[in-house]
Amino acid sequence: MWRPDSQGACARTRITAAVRRFVGDTVGASALEFALVAPLLILVYFGLGELGQGLMAQRRVSHVASTIGDLSAQVTILHNTDLADIAAVGNTMMWPMATTPLAMRITSITENASSQVLVDWSYAQGMSPYTTAAAITVPTGLISSPGDSVIMSEATYAYTSPVSVVLPNGINFSEKYYFRPRKSAQVTRVSP
């Protein structure tokens, strides 16, 4: 004999059993967890790679600025060809990272008898050179008496990430170093 209550109870029992089987089933749990975590892990992976490349670019810009200033401070006279060679060294140091030009500037600065710090000469590649005899600001205590001279070297690089996940707009790195001339009181520049 058929009773409506038995059919309803039987259907509820089947539904309840199906829900219990579904909740207790762990066959696809790993796939679901991976699908939730994978995008975050991929972002972290590419982000760390991008961050590492950016730090390497910043370090190279620092080395370039230091090297071009150091090379300039080791001589008594610099010709334009010498300065072009020093700039070529800087560009070589950025290879293969440099997809955009590296901007560099080497400037000789001297304090005059009036305690003004003025530009003696400036050589630049990728940026404007300073005007000769222009006043320039240097850190306090760097030049302490009239006649003191330093070589100021600068390097600027616009880093653009090849992946552009974390740094889509890139970063501009800029470094500046000061060196005292080693073999003379001042490094002079001779134009050919």
C-alpha positions as CSV (number, residue, x, y, z in Angstrom):
1,M,0.0,0.0,0.0
2,W,1.2,3.4,-0.9
3,R,1.4,6.2,1.7
4,P,2.4,9.8,0.9
5,D,4.4,10.1,4.2
6,S,6.6,7.1,3.3
7,Q,7.5,8.6,-0.1
8,G,8.3,12.0,1.5
9,A,10.4,10.4,4.2
10,C,12.2,8.2,1.6
11,A,12.9,11.3,-0.5
12,R,14.2,13.2,2.5
13,T,16.4,10.3,3.5
14,R,17.9,10.2,0.0
15,I,18.5,14.0,-0.1
16,T,20.0,13.9,3.4
17,A,22.3,11.0,2.4
18,A,23.3,12.8,-0.8
19,V,24.2,16.0,1.1
20,R,26.2,14.0,3.6
21,R,28.1,12.2,0.8
22,F,28.8,15.6,-0.9
23,V,30.0,17.2,2.3
24,G,32.1,14.2,3.3
25,D,33.6,13.8,-0.2
26,T,37.2,15.1,-0.3
27,V,38.2,14.0,-3.8
28,G,38.2,17.5,-5.3
29,A,39.4,19.4,-2.2
30,S,43.0,19.7,-3.3
31,A,42.0,21.0,-6.8
32,L,39.8,23.6,-5.2
33,E,42.4,24.7,-2.8
34,F,45.0,24.9,-5.6
35,A,42.6,27.0,-7.7
36,L,42.1,29.4,-4.8
37,V,45.8,29.7,-3.9
38,A,47.5,29.5,-7.4
39,P,46.8,33.1,-8.5
40,L,48.3,34.5,-5.4
41,L,51.4,32.2,-5.6
42,I,51.9,33.2,-9.2
43,L,51.7,36.9,-8.4
44,V,54.2,36.5,-5.6
45,Y,56.6,34.5,-7.8
46,F,56.6,37.1,-10.6
47,G,56.6,39.9,-8.1
48,L,59.8,38.6,-6.4
49,G,61.4,38.2,-9.8
50,E,60.4,41.8,-10.7
51,L,61.6,43.1,-7.4
52,G,64.9,41.4,-7.8
53,Q,65.5,42.8,-11.2
54,G,64.6,46.3,-9.9
55,L,67.1,46.0,-7.1
56,M,69.8,44.8,-9.5
57,A,69.1,47.9,-11.8
58,Q,69.3,50.2,-8.8
59,R,72.6,48.7,-7.7
60,R,74.0,48.9,-11.2
61,V,73.1,52.6,-11.5
62,S,74.9,53.2,-8.2
63,H,78.0,51.3,-9.5
64,V,77.9,53.3,-12.7
65,A,77.8,56.7,-10.9
66,S,80.6,55.6,-8.6
67,T,82.8,54.3,-11.4
68,I,82.5,57.2,-13.8
69,G,83.3,59.6,-11.0
70,D,86.2,57.5,-9.8
71,L,87.7,57.2,-13.3
72,S,87.4,60.9,-13.8
73,A,89.1,61.7,-10.4
74,Q,92.1,59.5,-11.2
75,V,93.6,61.8,-13.8
76,T,94.8,65.4,-14.0
77,I,93.5,66.2,-17.5
78,L,90.4,64.9,-19.3
79,H,89.8,65.3,-23.0
80,N,86.3,65.0,-24.5
81,T,87.3,61.6,-26.0
82,D,88.3,60.4,-22.5
83,L,84.9,61.5,-21.1
84,A,83.1,59.8,-24.0
85,D,85.1,56.6,-23.2
86,I,84.2,56.9,-19.5
87,A,80.5,57.2,-20.5
88,A,80.9,54.2,-22.7
89,V,82.1,52.3,-19.7
90,G,79.0,53.3,-17.8
91,N,76.7,52.1,-20.6
92,T,78.6,48.8,-20.7
93,M,78.1,48.3,-17.0
94,M,74.3,48.5,-17.5
95,W,74.3,46.0,-20.3
96,P,72.1,43.8,-20.9
97,M,69.7,45.5,-18.5
98,A,69.6,48.9,-20.3
99,T,66.6,48.9,-22.6
100,T,66.4,52.7,-22.2
101,P,69.4,55.0,-22.3
102,L,71.4,55.6,-19.2
103,A,71.8,59.3,-18.4
104,M,75.2,60.3,-16.9
105,R,76.9,63.6,-16.0
106,I,80.4,64.3,-14.7
107,T,81.0,67.7,-13.3
108,S,84.1,69.4,-11.8
109,I,83.2,71.8,-8.9
110,T,85.5,74.2,-7.1
111,E,85.1,76.7,-4.3
112,N,86.2,80.2,-5.2
113,A,87.8,82.9,-3.0
114,S,84.3,84.2,-2.2
115,S,83.3,80.8,-0.7
116,Q,80.9,80.2,-3.7
117,V,80.9,76.7,-5.1
118,L,81.0,76.9,-8.9
119,V,81.0,74.6,-11.8
120,D,84.4,74.4,-13.6
121,W,83.2,72.1,-16.4
122,S,80.4,69.6,-17.0
123,Y,80.1,66.6,-19.4
124,A,76.8,64.9,-19.9
125,Q,75.2,62.1,-21.9
126,G,71.5,61.8,-21.9
127,M,71.0,64.9,-19.7
128,S,71.9,68.5,-19.8
129,P,75.4,69.5,-18.6
130,Y,75.7,72.2,-15.9
131,T,76.6,75.7,-17.2
132,T,80.2,76.7,-16.6
133,A,80.6,79.1,-13.6
134,A,77.1,78.3,-12.4
135,A,76.6,78.1,-8.6
136,I,75.8,74.7,-7.3
137,T,74.8,73.3,-4.0
138,V,76.9,70.5,-2.4
139,P,76.6,68.7,0.9
140,T,77.8,70.7,3.9
141,G,81.5,70.1,4.7
142,L,82.3,68.5,1.4
143,I,84.3,71.6,0.2
144,S,85.9,73.4,3.2
145,S,88.2,76.0,1.8
146,P,88.7,78.1,-1.3
147,G,90.4,76.2,-4.1
148,D,89.1,72.8,-3.0
149,S,87.7,70.9,-5.9
150,V,85.6,67.7,-6.3
151,I,84.3,65.6,-9.2
152,M,80.5,65.1,-8.9
153,S,79.2,62.1,-10.9
154,E,75.5,61.4,-11.5
155,A,73.7,58.5,-13.2
156,T,70.0,58.3,-13.9
157,Y,68.1,55.3,-15.3
158,A,64.4,54.8,-16.0
159,Y,63.9,51.1,-15.1
160,T,61.0,49.4,-16.9
161,S,60.2,45.8,-15.8
162,P,60.0,43.2,-18.6
163,V,57.1,41.6,-16.7
164,S,55.3,44.7,-15.3
165,V,53.1,42.9,-12.9
166,V,54.1,44.6,-9.7
167,L,55.8,47.7,-11.3
168,P,53.7,48.5,-14.3
169,N,55.0,52.1,-14.6
170,G,58.6,51.4,-13.8
171,I,60.9,53.4,-11.4
172,N,63.5,56.1,-11.9
173,F,66.8,55.4,-10.2
174,S,69.2,58.3,-9.6
175,E,72.6,58.3,-7.9
176,K,75.2,61.0,-7.1
177,Y,78.7,60.6,-5.9
178,Y,81.5,63.1,-5.0
179,F,85.3,62.3,-5.5
180,R,88.3,64.4,-4.7
181,P,90.9,64.6,-7.5
182,R,93.8,62.2,-6.7
183,K,96.7,63.5,-8.7
184,S,96.1,67.2,-8.7
185,A,94.2,69.9,-6.9
186,Q,91.7,70.0,-9.7
187,V,90.9,67.9,-12.8
188,T,91.0,70.0,-15.9
189,R,89.1,69.4,-19.1
190,V,90.7,70.0,-22.4
191,S,88.6,70.3,-25.6
192,P,90.4,68.9,-28.7
